[in-house]
Amino acid sequence: MSNPEIVEILELTAKLMELHGADPFKIKGYSIAAFYLDKYKEGELQHMTEQELTKLQGIGKSTAGKIVQIAKTGTFPELEDLLRNTPLGVMEMFNIKGIGPKKIAVLWQELGIDNLHELELACLNGTVAKLKGFGGSIQQKIIDSLAFLKDQAGKLRMDKAEVIAEMIVRELKKSFDQVEVAGDIRRRAEIVDTIKILVGTDSPALLQTFIGEIEILVQDEKRSSPFVWRGNVQDVMVDIEIVAAKPERVVNELFIETSDALHLGYPTPAGSTIWRHAYYEEAENEEVIYQKAGLPYIVPEMREGANEFLWAETHSTDQLITWDDLKGILHNHSTYSDGQHTLEQMALYCRELGFEYLGIADHSQTATYAQGLKIEDVIRQHEEIAKLNARFAAENPEKPFKILKGIESDILGDGSLDYPTEILASFDYIVASVHSNLTMTLEKATTRLLKAIENPYTTILGHPTGRLLLSREGYPIDHKAIIDACAERQVVVEINASPWRLDLDWRWISYCMEKGVLLSINPDAHSKEGYFDMHYGVAVARKGGLTKDMTFNAFDLGRMEEYLISRLNILNLK
């Protein structure tokens, strides 16, 4: 039971207690405990005794006892009582943006609504708006949130889908040699609708029998066929397809099952389609399929029918960015703000991974929810960076590792950056991001970002739309206006590599490249392990056709430092 899982259970308990009108003092106790434990980074809660827990800020004896029970069993009696007395449909209402436990309680108790369908009907007929404390505005927010939840149902983020696919592949490889992941996952889609796996076998019946013995899989018999098993994993409502293919047809079927229909239907010079070549002519590898079609090879990530062949007219696949091309890691957090590891730990691990530099970019002072750095904290961090850099230079004078002084500065409501000018000037680079007041019109959001881009101290525009995949829609922006402004002001655009974000959306990478705007694949890492999220960033970057020469953090340390200095000098002259 990890620390975040324990915190999540405490937060759920507080919500359920508030829903049921429990003692406010007890509710506050759970909420405070969750708040402080969310920031606790010193050790694993599951290994602590009740006495040790009570020494932590915000943890009383009663709560400490509950945490010990959670660590052992994943729950505790009071929570189980609350869950038994709460309909599943009411629990699902916690996912609706804009209403909390008290308003959910009103909907449940006054209108008798205990599921999302009834809630939608009550909103559509205006009943919800008539409730005290609701009104038309909240009713519309509920309608919008329900529409978003419907649209995201049955889908998974890239990282979650990969885990499930790998688990199924491991099981299948116990009896079959040819097992390949295809579909959305192989195309590195940021959101996965269907987990598709291809198995080479001369006996589809044997495959069906073997799948039936995998306990975690639940078959949808009506939708299955002798050659395609369809169903899902227990408690995960995303479609799974396991396709049987003859061993000699695996290459062809993998190509077909991976590519989007628009890609398969692309016309060849001879007036045919790639699909016809893939379907009728067996090939030893996918390159041969393209050769026979008279078309340039396209990597699996790009097979979307989204101008990939136009891209191929002026680029080659060996120009696409790879993990090995990356020289540094920008946009990372330490324990100075809401990170889990110290600045030194983050730097040492970055160096251990073979990178030349670490760009630290903790939260700025306005981000109080994330322990944003006050001015005195900035000064203290810069002093530590100077000491660490001196140490790294002494350890390897010929090619020293270096920490770049950065900050993730909040873009305030009026588009200005956090901190006065003299503090902004003390950083090597600045990631400018929106974290508050996210409900904006397209005009307001675009204007806000444009002002931040105009600030000469903005180096990188962070997660441009603020989206959280399958959780929160991004605010609307005029992408072309934003990218054009970045081109004019030499501002780099971030591809936030967190699988929760993957923002900038890959569909806008080609326009950035067309306008000469550099992109930076940033993990937004809050721990050492977070660095590996750059794999997701590289995947969607390749999907959008990003090349090494247009990738900011593919610059080596010397070029990076030169760029940062020269850019500011040029802008200051304007």
N, C-alpha and C positions, 0 to 999 in steps of 0.2 A: 504494500500500500504506500504509494509515493506521497510526498508532501502535498502536491497539487490535488491529488485525489481526496486526501483528508480534508483539505480546505473546501473542496467542492461539496463534500457531505455536510460539513458544518453550515455552509451557505444555504444548501437545500433545506436543512433543518430549520434555520431561521425563517426562510420563506414560507415553509409549511406551517410553522407556528403562527406567523403573522396572518396567514390565510385563515387559520382556525380561531383567530382571536385570542391567542394565549397571552400569558403574563408579559407585558412589554419589557419588564426587567430581564426576564429569561431570554427573550428574543434578542435584546441588546447584547446580552452576554455571549451568545453564539456569533452574532455579527462582529463584535469586537475581536473575538478570538480568531475568526476567519480573516479579518482585516490584518491583524498583526502576523499571523502565521503565514499569510501569503507573501510577506516580506522577509520571513525568517529563512536564512540561507546557510546557517552554521552547521546543520546536521540533519539526519533523517529522523523525523518524528516517530516513525514506527518502532525505532529501537530505544526510545526514551521511556523512563519510568514515570509514574504519576508524580513523584516528588520532583524529578527533573523538569517536567512540563510546567509545574506550578511556578517555577522560577522564570518562565518566559513572560514577556510583557503581554498583558491582556488575557492570561490564562488562570482561571480560578480552579479550586480543587474539584468542583463538580465537572467542569468542562474537561479538565485533565483526565478524569476517570472515563469520560465518554471517548476521548481520543485514544486511550489505551484499548478500549473495546473495539473501536473502529479499526485500529491497526491489526487486531487479532481476527476480527470476524467480518469487517467491511460494513458494519452497521452497529446499532445499539437499540434497546427495547423501545425507547420513546420515539425514535425515528420510525421504527416498524409500525407502531400504533398510528402515527400520523399518515404513513403511506396506506395502511389498511383503510383509513377513513377518508381517503382522497381519491375520487374517480380518476382514472387514467386521462380522460379528456380534460379534466381540470388541470392536471399536471402539465399537459401539453400547452396550456395557456401561458405558462411561464416563458415560452419561446416567443411570445408576441411582444414586439417592441412597443413601448409607450404606455404599458399598463403594468402595475406591480401587484403584489399579493392582495392589498386592500381592495383594489378595483376588481380583481378577479373574484374575490369573496363576494362583492356586491352582485356581480353577474351571476354567480352560482346560487347565492342565497335568495336574492330578490327576484331574479328572472328564472331560476331553476335551470340555468344553462350549464351542462356538464360535458360538452364536447365542442370541437371547433366548427362542425357543420351547423349546429344550432346557433352558435355565436355569429357565424356569417349571416344566417337568415335574419337574426335579430338586428344586425347592423343594416342590412339591405332594406328592411322595412321600417327603419328609423326608431326602433324601440330603444336601442342602446343610448341614442342621443338624448332621450327624455329622462334618463337616470340622473339623479343629482350628482354633480361633480364630473359628468362626462361631457355632454354637448356634441355638436356636430364635428368639431375638430378632432376630438379623441376617437369618435366613431369612424371617421375617415382614416385615421392612422391605423386602427384595428383592421379595417378593410384592406388597406395597402399591405399591412404586415401579413395578413392571411393569404393574400395573393402571392406574396413572395415565398411564403412557406410551401404553398402548393407547387409553385414552380420548381422548388428545390427538392421536393420529395423524391425519394428513390435515387438520389445522386450522392456521390462521395467526392471529397477532395482527392487530388492526385496521391498524396502520401498515404491516406487511409486505404484507398483502392489497391495500392501497391502491396501493402501488408497482407491483405486478403488474397491477392493473386499469388503472392509468393508462398503463402500457406497451402493453397490448393496445388500449386506446382510441385511443392515438396511431397505431397501425398501421391500425386500422379506418377512422379518419377520413381516411386518404389516398384512400379510394375511396367512403366513405359519409358523408352529411351528418348523418343522425340516428343518433347512437351514445350510449347512456345506460348508466350503471352502475346496477344494480338490486340486489335481494336483501339479503343480510347487510350489505354495505358501505353501501348507501344507508340502511339502518336503523341504521347506526353501531353494529353489534354489536361487543362487545369481542373476540370470537373469531369468525372467519369459517370456515364449513364449505365454502361454495361461492362462488366468484367468478362473479357472474351479470351478463352484459352484453346489452343489447337493441339491435338494429340495425334501423332502418326501411329496408325494401327491397321492391321489387316482384318481385325475382328471388332467392329463397332459394338457387337453384343457383349464381348468381354469387357470393353471399356465401360459400358452402361452398368454392368454387374459390379465392377470395381468401384465406380462412383457411388453406387448404392451403399457401399460399405464405409464410405467416408462420413463419419457421424455428424460433422458440422454442416453438411450440405442437405438442403431440403428441396426436393424436386417438385416442379410444377408439371404434373403429368400431362395436363391438357395441352401445354405449349411445347412439350418435348416431342422428339421424333427419334427414330432408330439411330440417326446420325448426329443429332444435336441434343445434348442434355441441357435443359433449362430449369432454373430455379434460383435459389439464393442461399446465403449463409444464415444460420440461425440468428435471429434478432437483428439482422442487417438487411434492410429492404432495398438492396440494389440488385439489379438483374445480373445473373451469371449464365454464360453460355460456354459449354465445353463441346467443341466440334471435333468429330472424328474425320481424319483424312488418311488416304492411302499413303504409306511411307514415301513413295516416289512422287507424290503430289504435295508434300508438305511445303516446299518453297513457294509453289504457286498459290496454294490456299492461304499461306501466311500473308502473302502479298495482298490477296483479295480481302482477307478478313481484317487487315490492318488499315487499308486505304479507305478514305471517304468516297462516297459514291461520285462526287464531283471530280475527284482525282481519277477514278477508274474510267469515267466517261470522257476524259480529255481526248480530243481528236489527235490522231497521229498524222504525220505528213502524207501518208497513203490514204487517208480518209477513213481509217478504222478507229478503234479505241484501244487504250492500254488493256482494258478488261479482256477484250477478245484474245489478245496475245497471252495474257496470264491464264485465261481459262482453257484455251485450246492447245497451247504449246508448252510442254513441260520444260522447266529450266533448272539448271544446277544451282543458280543463285539469282537474286533479284536484279542485279546489274544486267544480266542477260535479257530479262524481260524488257527493260528499257531499251537495250540495244536493238532487239528485234522490232520494237515499236518505233525505232528511229528517233527516240527522245532522250534528253539528258537524264542521268540518274538523279533521283530525288531521295533524300534521307527520310526514314520513316516519320520523324517528327513533323515534317512539312507536307505530308500527303493529305492535305485538307481541301484541295480545290480552291485555294485562296491565293492565286497569282504566283504559285511556286515556280511555274515554268517561265514566267516573265522574269522572276528573280534569277533563274538559271541562265538567262541570256547574257547576263553581265557578271555572274559570280560562279564559283565552283564550290563543291561541297567541302573541299579541304580548307576553304577560307572561314568556314563556320567556327564560332567560338567553342572551345572545349574547356573542361576543368583545368587541364594542364597548361592552358594559355594564361590563366589568371595568376597575377603576380602579387596581389595584395587583397586584403579584406577590409572594405569600408563599411561604415554604419554598424557599429557594435556597441553594446552596453556593458557596463561593469557595475560593481557594487557601489560605485559613486552615485548611481541612480537606482534603477530597478533590475540590474543584472544579478546573476547568481555567483559570478566569480570575480575575483579582484582584477584590477588593471594588470598587475604582474602576471597572474595566472592566464589571463586572456592573451597577453603578449607572448608568453613562453609557448603556449600551445599553438598559436599562429605560426611562430617560428619553427616549431617542431614539425608542422605540416608542410614546411618548405616554402612558405611565403616570405616575401621581402619586407613587407610592411603591414602594420595594423593601423587602421583608422578608427580611433575611439570616438564615439559620438553619443555620449550620454544625453539624457533628456535635459532640456533647459528649465529655468526656474519657474516658469508658468505652469509646467506639468507637475503640480504638487502631488497628484495621484501616483506619480511614478518617481517620487523623491527627486524632482528636477534640481539641478545644481544651482545653488545661490552663487553670487559673485565670488564670495570667499572660497566656495568649493571649487570653482573654476581655477582660481589661483593655486589652490592646494594641489589640484590634479595636474596642472601644468608643471609645478615644481617636481612632482613625482615622475612625470614623463621625462623631464630633463635628466633626472638621476638615472632612470632606466635606460634612456638612450645613450648616456655616457658609459654606462656599464656594458651595453651591447656593443658599442664601438670599441671598447677595450678588449672585449672577448673575441671579436673578429674584425680587426682594423681594415682588412682588405675589402670585405663585403658585409658591413654591419647591418643588422636588422634595425628597423626604426618604427617608433610609434608616432603617428601623425596626430596632431592636436585638433580634434574636431568636436562638434556639438550637433545634436539634433535639435535645432531651434524651432520652437513652435511658431507657426504662422498665425499671428493673432487675428482677431476678427476683422480688423481693418487692413490686413495684408502686411503689416509691419512684422519685423522679426523681434524675438525676445532679446533682451539685454541692450544697453546703450552702445553706441558706436565704438567706443574705446575697448569694450570687452569683445565685441564681434571681431574687431581688428586683431585680437590676440590669437585667434584660431588659424590653423593652417588651411582648414576648409570647413564649410558649414552645409549640413543637410537641412533643408527647410521643409517642414512637414506640417500638415493640418491634423490636429488631434481633438479639437473642441468645436462646438457649434457646427455640427456636421449637417444639419438640416438646412440646405441652401438651394436656391434656384440655380439654374445653369448660369444666369447672368452674374449672380452674386458670387458663386464659387469661382467662376472664371476671372472675375475682377480681382478677387482676393488673391488668387494664385499669380496673376499677372503683376500685381504690386510686389509680391515677394520675389518674383523673378527679376524685377527691375532693380532690386537691392543689390549693389555691387558685391556684397559679402555672401550672397547665395551662390554656392558652388554646385550643389546637387538638389534637384527637386525630388523630395522623398514621397514614396507611395502616392502618386498624383490624385487618385480618386478616393483614397481612404477605405476602399472596399475590404470586407472580410468574406471570403468565399463561402457560400451557403449559410451565411450568418447575417451579413449586413450589406445591402447594396451600397455602392459608392455614390458620392454626390455627383451630380451631372456636371460635366465640364465641356467646353469647346476645345477638343483635343488639338485641332489644327492651330487655333489661336495660341494655345499654350506652347505647343512645339515650335511654332514660328517665333514666339518671343524668346524661347530658350536658345534658338539658333542665333538670334540677334544679340543676346546678352551672354552668349557662350556658357550657358547653364547646362550641366549634365542632367539627364533624366534617369531616375532610378528604376531598375527592375527589382522591386522588393522580392527577394527569393523565398520569403516565408511562404509555405504552402497554404497559409491562411489568406495571403494577399496576392502574390504574383501580379503585382501592380507596379508599373505600367503593363496594361494588357498587351499580349504579344501581337495583336492585330495592328498596333500602331508603331511597331518597330520599323517597318519599311518606310513609313513617312518620316520618322526621325532620321533615318539614314539618308533619305533623299534630301533632307534639309541640312545635313551635316551635323546633326546633334549627337553627341556621344552618349552612350548608355552605360550605366554602372550596375553590375550584378551584385547586389548587397544583401547579405543574409538577415540583417536586422537582428543579429544574434544577441540573446540575453544570457547565453551560457557558452562554454567552449564547444559543446556538442552542436550548438546552433550554427556553427560555421558550415556544417555539412548541408544545410538547407540550400547552399549555393548550387548543389546538384539540381534542385528543382528550378532554380533561376536559369542555370545553363540550358536546361531542357526547353523551357519556354522561349528563351532567347534564340536558340537554334530553330525552334518552331517558327519564329518570326523572321528568320534569316539573318540574325545578327552575326556580323563578321568580327574577327579578332581585332582588326584595325579600328573598328568603331566602338570597341569596348574599353571604357575608361580604366577599370582596374586590371586590364591586361598590360597597362603601362608598367615598365619596371620602375624601381624606386627613383632612379635618376631622372627619368622622363617625367614621372609624376611630380616631383618637387619643382622641376623646371616649369612644368605646365601651371602649377598653382601660383607660383611667383609671377610668371609672365602675364597670366590672365588678369590678376589683380592690378598689376601695373598698367595694363592696357585700359582696363575699365576706369581706373582712377584718373586717367588722362582725359576721359570723355567729359 
